[in-house]
């Protein structure tokens, strides 16, 4: 039975399951991107420490890598928030990118 006293149709349950699976996949993908970016950043910083002669060029690359970590972390946390809101609170996920970044 749904909130209005009727029965929930199988089609709508399947759609909810598919939507949840889709957002779970997005969550795992964004987490994977974040982990890879963070690992790349750590490797670049370590290389810069070992090779001080490359400091000028390396510092720019490390700064770009740091920015990528920040971007991927933000995307991961946004995906986590949407997924948690949907699974725990049954709040409908956003349908557009502008809604997602609110």
Phi and psi in degrees as a GROMACS rama.xvg file:
@    title "Ramachandran Plot"
@    xaxis  label "Phi"
@    yaxis  label "Psi"
@TYPE xy
-97.5396  -175.547  UNK-2
-56.7651  -34.4084  UNK-3
-87.8177  4.92101  UNK-4
93.6999  -9.47189  UNK-5
-89.6142  178.945  UNK-6
-93.7146  146.38  UNK-7
-81.5868  131.24  UNK-8
-73.0602  147.598  UNK-9
-57.7443  -37.1841  UNK-10
-61.6861  -42.7792  UNK-11
-69.5864  -34.4549  UNK-12
-64.8212  -42.0183  UNK-13
-62.5096  -40.9386  UNK-14
-63.2097  -40.9905  UNK-15
-64.9628  -41.4396  UNK-16
-63.5422  -40.7573  UNK-17
-66.2248  -40.5827  UNK-18
-64.5439  -42.6695  UNK-19
-62.9739  -43.9685  UNK-20
-62.6993  -38.3041  UNK-21
-63.7235  -45.8189  UNK-22
-71.5251  -30.9059  UNK-23
-65.144  -40.7346  UNK-24
-63.2066  -43.2394  UNK-25
-61.2097  -39.1706  UNK-26
-62.9063  -48.0601  UNK-27
-63.9614  -39.8653  UNK-28
-65.1697  -45.2152  UNK-29
-66.1969  -34.9053  UNK-30
-66.2514  -40.8627  UNK-31
-62.855  -44.4106  UNK-32
-60.2632  -43.4362  UNK-33
-62.9266  -46.309  UNK-34
-61.2513  -42.2028  UNK-35
-65.1925  -41.8936  UNK-36
-64.3492  -41.5852  UNK-37
-65.7107  -41.2003  UNK-38
-65.8724  -42.3302  UNK-39
-61.2296  -42.4631  UNK-40
-61.5156  -45.2132  UNK-41
-60.9507  -43.1443  UNK-42
-62.5979  -42.2541  UNK-43
-65.656  -41.644  UNK-44
-63.5395  -41.5351  UNK-45
-64.1127  -41.45  UNK-46
-63.6761  -39.8544  UNK-47
-64.6688  -37.0533  UNK-48
-66.1162  -38.1514  UNK-49
-74.9668  -26.4854  UNK-50
-125.568  79.0188  UNK-51
-65.707  -18.2607  UNK-52
-66.1041  -25.1283  UNK-53
-94.9781  20.8691  UNK-54
-60.0402  -42.4387  UNK-55
-63.7934  -52.2943  UNK-56
-72.834  -39.4004  UNK-57
-66.6779  -33.6643  UNK-58
-63.2876  -38.7345  UNK-59
-65.7852  -43.5599  UNK-60
-63.6826  -40.3555  UNK-61
-65.4202  -38.9727  UNK-62
-63.3502  -41.4838  UNK-63
-63.8079  -41.1465  UNK-64
-64.7541  -39.276  UNK-65
-62.4105  -41.632  UNK-66
-64.0536  -39.9657  UNK-67
-63.7221  -38.5231  UNK-68
-60.8467  -44.5889  UNK-69
-62.559  -42.4451  UNK-70
-65.9163  -47.3361  UNK-71
-68.3206  -33.0788  UNK-72
-64.8448  -43.4555  UNK-73
-61.3176  -44.3224  UNK-74
-62.2393  -40.7633  UNK-75
-62.2579  -47.9215  UNK-76
-65.0656  -35.0639  UNK-77
-65.841  -43.3052  UNK-78
-63.5236  -39.9714  UNK-79
-63.2825  -42.4142  UNK-80
-63.2493  -46.6818  UNK-81
-62.4675  -46.0403  UNK-82
-62.7311  -45.8442  UNK-83
-64.2259  -42.7983  UNK-84
-59.3692  -40.5193  UNK-85
-71.5399  -48.2246  UNK-86
-73.2897  -44.1208  UNK-87
-84.8211  -48.2986  UNK-88
-98.8179  -6.09026  UNK-89
56.8527  33.0489  UNK-90
-82.6436  129.9  UNK-91
-61.7635  133.636  UNK-92
-66.2498  155.649  UNK-93
-66.7768  151.883  UNK-94
-101.729  -15.4891  UNK-95
-126.964  161.372  UNK-96
-64.5964  -35.9692  UNK-97
-65.426  -36.842  UNK-98
-67.2612  -34.1156  UNK-99
-68.1158  -30.7773  UNK-100
-93.076  14.6016  UNK-101
